[in-house]
Amino acid sequence: MRLVRTALTIAGSDSGGGAGIEADLKTFTAFGVHGLVAITSVTAQNTQTVTAIHDIPPEVVSEQIRVVAEDIGVDAAKTGMLSNAEIIKAVAKTVKNYDFPLVVDPVMIAKSGAPLLREDAVDALIKYILPLATLVTPNRFEAEKLTGMEIRNVNDAKLAAKKIAEETGAKAVIVKGGHLEGKEAIDVLYHNGAYKLYRAPKVDGCTHGTGCSFSAAITANLAKGLSLEDAVSVAKEFITLGISTGHKIGHGHCPVNQSAWIEIPAEKWRIYEELTRAVREFERINPIKLIPEVGTNFVYALPFPYARTKEDVAGVKGRIVRVGNEVRAVGSVEFGASDHLARAILTFMRFYPKYRSAINVRYSEEIVELAKEQGFTVSFYDRREEPIEVKEKEGATIPWGIEVAVKRINKRPDVIYHLGDIGKEPMILIFGRNPREVLDKLRLLI
């Protein structure tokens, strides 16, 4: 009995790695599913354009499907770029021989605008492939092509999803909402005669490969045994994260980041372990004279592009305080536990992305002078110079101060301090690439 589930992608190759089988395989891996491939076409493309398309002979496409299905087995499959009518017919004839769920992404146009399905092949797609579909996943423009109707909003999408299902025999249709009106991306699923809406805020980010990755995520989760509605729900969360954390590569439409789904949880665990060890070491050092009245916090942020809000920064819940003659962490390390210091490190990372950790300690002239003697780069900001519009904006003071301190010396500071204000305690912040480096700097100041 296989312990790993399998998913097959029947699609074209994207030389830029952003869409097609490359995106599908990354997505399958993100969900722990073994990816199988039947390549339909090889494209020369990047984030800006498609310059060449070479279709694979239909009999070779069919043979790719057959050999993996009969030897390894397929738990679920999807189609992407099918390119021409002969490939479509060959794929339909072959998949009929097997009893796996089939997700059909009716790929017609690349993100760059280049056609990926010949005009005469649209009818073949409707006639031969869509009737075999467990789910069809058109975007607004593909749904308009399949139905001949104009789609602008959710109600239009409902009518289109039902029309495609009823006219083609597809078991379910989801019209994706990324191009619909409104601030939300609302996907409309028509299944078993009923509608279900999947909502997410429209996010700025990278969109090359969204359709491929979304349909691949559904396929992977169907392979793992999830129901169709649950598989779509997981895929919606997956693609929203992938768009918002995409890496800005190329000069056109940058690709979705499929790795975020597994990288963020893995990185959070590493951060939790490393920061917890550092907090314990800080307690052993017992620098009681460095603890300010408001307490100390010690933070470590996710790397960019994942560090966006304070929920992406780990800190000590309840801070680190003086207890008699000892230094003790009040609570455990948690993401979102810090507010002030989280905003400080997130601002610092805008200038120096690799420096993801910081600690705050009590201000004294002696510590500042010692830092300079140790060769640290020191800067400061004066809260009395804070513009009134910054003062009036909740949470804006610290980002303003860190930015002022960095720009003041026009290079990376190891230490930033401020002298406080009415009701605000003076403070020193020490920055490092990781908690270990922060502690190494701190030891030189004790």
VOGU-3710 file (C-alpha; in Angstrom, 3 decimals, decimal comma):
1> mrlvrtalti> 0,000/0,000/0,000  1,369/3,432/-0,977  1,973/5,715/1,999  2,238/8,792/-0,212  -0,608/10,129/-2,305  -0,033/11,001/-5,961  -1,295/13,748/-8,252  -0,841/14,019/-12,005  -0,522/17,256/-13,940  -1,262/17,168/-17,673
11> agsdsgggag> 0,022/20,547/-18,765  2,639/22,640/-20,522  6,107/23,567/-19,325  6,959/27,166/-18,388  10,675/27,883/-18,827  10,335/30,746/-16,343  9,161/28,324/-13,647  6,144/30,433/-12,749  3,231/28,507/-14,235  2,441/25,184/-15,899
21> ieadlktfta> 3,895/21,922/-14,671  6,596/23,762/-12,724  3,973/25,561/-10,621  1,933/22,361/-10,291  4,850/20,285/-9,018  5,825/22,953/-6,472  2,225/22,993/-5,266  2,015/19,201/-5,010  5,222/19,203/-2,964  3,869/21,909/-0,651
31> fgvhglvait> 1,009/19,554/0,260  3,180/16,459/0,628  1,837/14,821/-2,515  4,068/13,060/-5,060  3,782/14,780/-8,422  3,442/12,968/-11,746  3,728/14,673/-15,119  2,398/14,415/-18,657  3,883/17,296/-20,633  1,643/18,599/-23,409
41> svtaqntqtv> 3,757/21,479/-24,689  7,118/23,136/-24,116  6,993/26,912/-24,029  9,740/29,497/-24,090  8,422/32,120/-21,709  9,370/34,404/-18,857  7,482/36,890/-16,689  6,882/39,178/-19,680  6,101/37,093/-22,721  5,797/33,746/-24,500
51> taihdippev> 8,164/33,607/-27,480  7,807/29,997/-28,666  5,510/26,981/-28,250  6,384/23,401/-29,194  3,541/20,915/-28,809  4,297/17,319/-27,838  2,843/14,652/-30,184  -0,590/13,552/-28,867  0,412/9,887/-28,667  3,386/10,799/-26,458
61> vseqirvvae> 1,107/12,790/-24,152  -1,214/9,785/-23,867  1,662/7,429/-23,197  2,946/9,630/-20,355  -0,448/9,363/-18,670  -0,722/5,614/-19,226  2,684/4,590/-17,901  2,443/6,526/-14,632  -1,180/5,524/-14,030  -0,508/1,810/-14,537
71> digvdaaktg> 2,736/1,618/-12,594  2,485/4,215/-9,826  -1,222/5,013/-9,695  -2,972/8,371/-9,761  -5,089/9,593/-6,837  -6,157/12,793/-8,615  -5,236/14,626/-11,812  -5,510/18,062/-13,357  -5,198/19,524/-16,816  -3,637/22,840/-17,686
81> mlsnaeiika> -2,401/23,952/-21,092  -3,655/21,434/-23,662  -2,748/23,633/-26,640  -4,529/21,938/-29,561  -7,541/19,807/-30,433  -5,550/16,633/-31,116  -3,901/16,711/-27,685  -7,300/17,357/-26,102  -8,819/14,322/-27,819  -5,867/12,118/-26,869
91> vaktvknydf> -6,002/13,202/-23,210  -9,776/12,656/-23,015  -9,519/9,187/-24,555  -6,785/8,168/-22,129  -8,163/9,519/-18,841  -11,477/7,780/-19,529  -9,674/4,521/-18,778  -9,016/5,494/-15,161  -11,194/6,349/-12,196  -9,489/9,377/-10,657
101> plvvdpvmia> -10,980/12,828/-10,017  -10,040/15,308/-12,743  -9,661/19,046/-12,178  -9,758/21,007/-15,426  -8,077/24,402/-15,519  -9,205/25,674/-18,946  -5,971/27,490/-19,700  -6,453/29,761/-22,706  -4,259/32,826/-22,257  -0,937/33,352/-20,463
111> ksgapllred> -0,595/36,121/-17,873  1,377/38,042/-20,494  -1,604/37,844/-22,866  -0,168/35,196/-25,206  -2,696/32,561/-26,381  -2,080/29,067/-24,965  -5,083/27,345/-26,535  -5,710/27,538/-30,257  -9,045/29,009/-31,250  -10,192/25,813/-32,947
121> avdalikyil> -9,403/23,833/-29,793  -11,939/25,592/-27,558  -14,791/23,543/-28,980  -12,767/20,352/-28,469  -12,135/21,302/-24,837  -15,875/21,808/-24,266  -16,842/18,617/-26,090  -14,214/16,139/-24,883  -12,615/17,333/-21,612  -15,207/19,295/-19,634
131> platlvtpnr> -17,702/16,381/-19,495  -15,016/14,352/-17,676  -14,310/17,049/-15,101  -14,845/16,658/-11,383  -14,253/20,415/-11,253  -13,649/23,145/-13,840  -11,757/26,252/-12,633  -12,125/29,140/-15,117  -11,246/32,720/-14,322  -13,585/35,493/-15,422
141> feaekltgme> -12,220/35,714/-18,975  -12,163/31,943/-19,507  -15,719/31,682/-18,182  -16,804/34,422/-20,589  -15,218/32,479/-23,449  -16,926/29,245/-22,387  -20,351/30,809/-21,922  -20,451/33,729/-24,346  -21,770/35,976/-21,557  -20,333/39,049/-19,865
151> irnvndakla> -19,203/38,496/-16,256  -18,659/41,441/-13,934  -19,853/40,459/-10,465  -20,757/37,535/-8,224  -24,250/37,152/-9,638  -22,829/36,932/-13,160  -20,310/34,366/-11,925  -23,125/32,264/-10,437  -24,992/32,204/-13,723  -21,816/31,335/-15,624
161> akkiaeetga> -20,821/28,500/-13,265  -24,267/26,931/-13,532  -24,336/27,360/-17,305  -20,953/25,661/-17,780  -21,930/22,749/-15,539  -25,323/22,190/-17,137  -24,161/22,573/-20,729  -20,983/20,468/-20,486  -21,807/17,852/-17,865  -18,969/18,865/-15,539
171> kavivkgghl> -19,729/17,777/-11,965  -18,751/21,150/-10,513  -17,547/24,571/-11,679  -15,801/27,322/-9,755  -15,566/30,752/-11,366  -12,620/32,506/-9,754  -13,143/36,023/-8,471  -9,768/37,700/-8,824  -10,975/39,741/-11,798  -14,488/40,470/-10,534
181> egkeaidvly> -15,633/43,824/-9,173  -15,098/44,641/-5,505  -12,370/44,578/-2,856  -12,749/40,866/-2,215  -11,733/37,976/-4,437  -14,925/35,899/-4,275  -14,800/32,482/-5,946  -18,196/31,009/-6,855  -18,552/27,227/-6,683  -21,547/25,509/-8,274
191> hngayklyra> -21,781/21,893/-7,071  -24,702/19,492/-6,689  -27,163/22,204/-7,667  -26,008/24,608/-4,942  -23,632/27,548/-4,652  -20,829/28,155/-2,199  -18,766/31,350/-2,013  -15,110/31,474/-1,003  -13,951/34,913/0,102  -10,541/36,485/0,601
201> pkvdgcthgt> -9,326/40,084/0,408  -7,710/41,034/-2,872  -4,008/41,318/-2,107  -1,181/43,019/-3,947  1,576/40,671/-4,947  2,680/38,191/-7,575  0,079/36,622/-9,824  1,922/34,605/-12,483  0,794/30,997/-12,096  -2,219/31,688/-9,867
211> gcsfsaaita> -4,629/29,573/-11,905  -2,211/26,666/-12,197  -1,309/26,742/-8,509  -4,922/27,079/-7,344  -6,139/24,138/-9,423  -3,076/22,103/-8,425  -3,795/22,780/-4,746  -7,357/21,509/-5,193  -6,021/18,437/-7,009  -3,460/17,694/-4,294
221> nlakglsled> -6,077/17,877/-1,564  -8,520/15,707/-3,506  -5,672/13,194/-3,786  -5,321/13,333/-0,002  -8,988/12,467/0,426  -10,559/15,838/1,186  -14,040/16,597/-0,040  -14,324/18,944/-3,009  -15,558/21,863/-0,900  -12,810/21,387/1,694
231> avsvakefit> -10,154/21,055/-1,005  -11,279/24,356/-2,529  -11,231/26,044/0,884  -7,630/24,978/1,548  -6,601/25,972/-1,981  -8,128/29,434/-1,509  -6,046/30,019/1,626  -2,961/28,614/-0,112  -3,191/30,838/-3,187  -3,938/34,007/-1,197
241> lgistghkig> -0,763/33,411/0,824  1,217/32,575/-2,322  0,196/35,798/-4,064  0,965/38,047/-1,085  4,405/36,496/-0,460  5,556/36,111/-4,065  9,191/36,830/-4,835  9,717/39,879/-7,037  11,693/38,259/-9,846  11,713/39,197/-13,522
251> hghcpvnqsa> 10,458/42,395/-15,113  6,846/41,368/-15,709  4,275/39,420/-13,709  6,234/37,812/-10,870  5,298/34,246/-9,870  3,216/32,958/-6,989  5,217/31,633/-4,043  4,049/28,055/-3,450  6,815/27,459/-0,897  5,290/29,893/1,594
261> wieipaekwr> 2,784/27,216/2,620  5,548/25,066/4,118  8,335/27,606/4,630  6,437/29,791/7,095  5,513/26,995/9,559  9,032/25,558/9,327  10,662/28,941/9,843  8,344/29,733/12,758  9,433/26,576/14,545  13,116/27,385/13,998
271> iyeeltravr> 12,555/30,914/15,297  10,660/29,647/18,327  13,461/27,238/19,268  16,297/29,706/18,701  14,642/32,595/20,530  13,607/30,352/23,437  17,240/29,252/23,865  18,392/32,872/23,704  15,872/33,971/26,351  17,080/31,205/28,664
281> eferinpikl> 20,661/32,341/28,082  19,654/35,938/28,814  18,200/34,769/32,118  21,455/32,951/32,952  23,493/36,062/32,159  21,176/37,854/34,620  21,863/41,460/33,504  19,581/42,880/36,167  20,899/46,447/35,829  19,921/46,484/32,142
291> ipevgtnfvy> 16,218/45,801/32,693  14,144/48,983/32,248  11,100/49,805/34,364  8,770/48,705/31,562  10,632/45,436/31,178  12,658/43,961/28,349  11,511/42,135/25,278  13,553/40,029/22,892  12,229/39,538/19,362  12,993/37,547/16,232
301> alpfpyartk> 11,113/38,101/12,972  10,316/35,879/10,048  12,447/36,691/6,996  11,125/38,808/4,153  8,792/38,462/2,339  7,025/36,761/5,258  7,616/39,463/7,889  4,722/41,867/7,393  2,957/42,479/10,728  3,668/42,013/14,422
311> edvagvkgri> 2,085/38,556/14,128  5,150/37,603/12,085  7,496/38,546/14,928  8,158/36,266/17,906  8,665/37,798/21,337  8,274/37,055/25,037  4,703/37,179/26,272  4,579/39,525/29,256  8,201/40,582/28,664  11,326/39,884/30,744
321> vrvgnevrav> 11,351/41,518/34,178  13,305/41,801/37,427  12,225/39,363/40,117  14,211/40,161/43,233  17,826/39,770/42,225  17,049/37,729/39,145  15,911/38,281/35,560  12,934/36,179/34,498  10,748/35,849/31,432  7,110/36,266/32,454
331> gsvefgasdh> 5,756/34,031/29,714  6,815/31,879/26,810  7,974/32,834/23,340  4,983/33,503/21,065  4,370/35,161/17,722  2,551/38,452/18,131  3,636/38,801/21,781  5,506/42,058/21,154  4,095/45,329/19,896  6,683/48,113/20,298
341> larailtfmr> 9,772/46,032/19,575  8,029/44,201/16,736  7,374/47,510/15,004  11,006/48,478/15,570  12,459/45,337/13,987  10,023/45,399/11,062  11,084/48,983/10,304  14,777/48,116/10,703  14,341/45,209/8,281  13,065/47,567/5,593
351> fypkyrsain> 16,602/48,915/5,443  18,561/45,800/6,462  16,452/42,695/5,735  18,937/40,202/7,152  18,867/41,816/10,620  15,799/40,200/12,150  16,383/40,243/15,924  16,452/42,934/18,606  16,334/43,481/22,359  15,572/46,575/24,417
361> vryseeivel> 17,535/47,481/27,579  17,660/50,356/30,093  19,182/53,573/28,831  22,318/55,006/30,435  25,082/57,227/29,119  27,618/54,655/30,305  26,116/51,919/28,123  26,036/54,208/25,083  29,680/55,199/25,581  30,700/51,579/26,128
371> akeqgftvsf> 28,951/50,609/22,903  30,986/53,212/21,024  34,200/52,000/22,689  33,411/48,449/21,581  33,232/49,657/18,000  29,463/49,468/17,649  27,721/51,842/15,279  25,386/53,947/17,422  22,535/56,220/16,392  19,551/57,827/18,096
381> ydrreepiev> 16,277/59,653/17,633  14,727/62,435/19,699  11,045/61,985/20,449  10,731/65,736/20,978  11,335/66,161/17,225  8,475/63,843/16,321  6,096/65,531/13,841  2,611/66,164/15,136  1,037/63,986/12,424  3,198/61,071/13,617
391> kekegatipw> 2,287/61,671/17,263  -1,393/61,595/16,391  -1,165/58,303/14,502  -1,409/55,198/16,692  1,743/53,072/16,556  3,667/55,440/14,272  6,282/56,765/16,709  8,638/53,796/16,762  8,759/53,252/12,979  9,391/56,987/12,594
401> gievavkrin> 12,159/56,916/15,199  13,944/53,884/13,755  13,828/55,378/10,263  15,219/58,703/11,552  18,036/56,919/13,412  19,030/54,833/10,389  18,978/57,789/7,986  20,849/60,002/10,467  24,083/58,045/9,994  23,312/56,563/6,563
411> krpdviyhlg> 24,633/53,129/7,568  23,528/50,177/9,638  23,451/50,870/13,394  24,102/48,149/15,968  22,518/50,256/18,689  19,727/52,842/18,573  18,674/54,844/21,628  16,226/57,592/22,521  15,976/59,804/25,610  12,274/59,346/26,178
421> digkepmili> 9,522/61,909/26,458  6,722/62,790/28,876  5,587/59,433/30,257  8,035/57,560/27,984  11,084/55,848/29,447  14,452/56,317/27,683  15,584/53,132/25,946  18,399/51,377/24,096  17,765/48,874/21,325  20,386/46,363/20,174
431> fgrnprevld> 20,005/44,764/16,722  21,440/41,613/15,187  20,890/39,096/12,426  19,657/36,570/14,972  19,240/36,273/18,763  22,698/34,776/19,181  24,312/37,813/17,572  22,211/40,142/19,743  23,409/38,311/22,874  27,030/38,495/21,728
441> klrlli> 26,713/42,289/21,444  24,902/42,495/24,769  27,684/40,641/26,585  30,157/43,332/25,515  27,972/45,967/27,196  27,686/44,290/30,606
//
